[in-house]
Amino acid sequence: MREFDGYLQGLTKDKRTVSTSERKARLLRDGFGKKPAFRCIIAREDTKPIGYLCYHEGYDPDEMRGKVIYVIDLFVTSSARGSGIGRMLMDRVADVCANMDGIAVYVGVWRRNPKAIKFYMGIGAEFVEDVPFMRWGKERWL
């Protein structure tokens, strides 16, 4: 998580408002508590984690064709990049989607992360140009 935080920090001028320890506590609570909001797939080399992919299930009401998966985080350590770990994690989540009779895997990518965009395009993902990603945060509806 620390390496991923550092990577993301390098892509933005904004400073994180939540500490790494607080993020870790939230992730443990929200992903591994009584009612998990997401699931993770972890890639290991021997016993050492070298990558992970977190996702949650959803539904695509526009196409009215069925279930989808939203990838919320994909990260591979710098020492393991280029070794196929990212592709393996995406293949695994595609299997999860297929096994639940899903129709697609969606991934949000920062435009300022050209390496991630190149990776996803390289495995056959495409931009959904006509569906902008919007955010309506708690700070706006309190």
N, C-alpha and C positions, 0 to 999 in steps of 0.2 A: 504494500500500500504506500509506503514512503517513497519508493521509486516511482510509482505511478503519479503520486502527488507532485513530485518534482518535475516529471515530464509535463504534466498539465500546466504547472506554474510557468514553465518555459514557453508555453504557447500563448499566454495571456499577460496583459499588463496588470490585471486585477489581482489583488491579494486575496487569498482565501480567508474567509471570515470564521471558518470553523477549524479548530486545531485537528491534527492527525489523530490524537487520542480520542477526541470527541467523535470524529468520523468513525473511528474503529468501534467505539461503544454503540453508536447508532446502527452501524452495519450488523454488528452481532445481534442487537435487539431486533432489528427489522427483518433481517434475513434468516436468522437462526433461532428466533424466539418461538412463542406459542403459535403465532399466526404469521408465518413467513410471507413477506411481500415480494420476495424474489428467490430464485434458486441460483446456485453457482456450479460451474464445472471447473475443476482445478486440474491443470497439467503439472505433472511432477517428473523430475529426473531423479531416480532413486526415491528418496523421501523429501527432497527439496522442491518446493513449489517454484515453477518457472513461468507460469501463466495462469490466467483465469478468465472466465466469461460468466457474467451474471445476466440473468434474463427474467422476464415474467411473461405470463400468458395474457392474451387479450383476444379481441374480436374485431374483425374488419367490417363495419356496418356499411361502408360505401359499396363494396363489391358484393356484400350479402352472401359471401361464399363460405365464410367460416372463420375458424380460429387462426390466430397468428401468434407469433412470439416477438417480443420486443427485447433486443439486446440492449442492456443499459450500461455495460462495461465490458470491454475486451482489453486485456493487457498481457503482454509477453515481456519478460525481463530483457534488458538490453543484451545480456549474454546469450540469450536463446533466440533472439530475432533472426529471421532468415532461415530458420531450421524447419519450418513447416508447422510449428506449434499453433500459430494463429489459425491457419487453415484447418488443422485438426479440431480445434475448439469450435470453429464455425460448422464443420461437418457434423460434429457431435450434436450441436444445437439444432441443426437441420434434421437429424435423425429424431430428436425429441419432438420437433414440430410434426414430422411425418407420422410418428407413432400416436399423436393425439388427433390425427386427421386434420392437421393444420394446412394452410395454403401458402403461407409466406413467413419469412423472418425479416423484421424491420430493424434498422440500425440508425440511430441518430449520430451524425458526425459533425464536429466543428469544421467549418470551412477553413479555419486557420490550421488544420491538421492535415496537410497534403499527403503525408505518409499513410495515414489511415484511409484517406479517400482512395489513394492508389491501390492499397491492399484490397479494399472492398470491391473496387472496380475490377481488379485482377482476378477475383474469384467469381465474377459475373454479376455482382450487384449493380443496380442502376439507380440514378437519382429519381426521386418522385418530385418532379418540378412543380406540379400544380397543387401540392399540399404543403404549405409552409408550416413550420413547427412553431407553435405559439406557447407562451407560458403565462399562467394566471396564478400568481403566488400568494401565499398566505398573508404577506405584508399588504396586499391590495384588498383583501376581503375581510379584514378584521375591523 
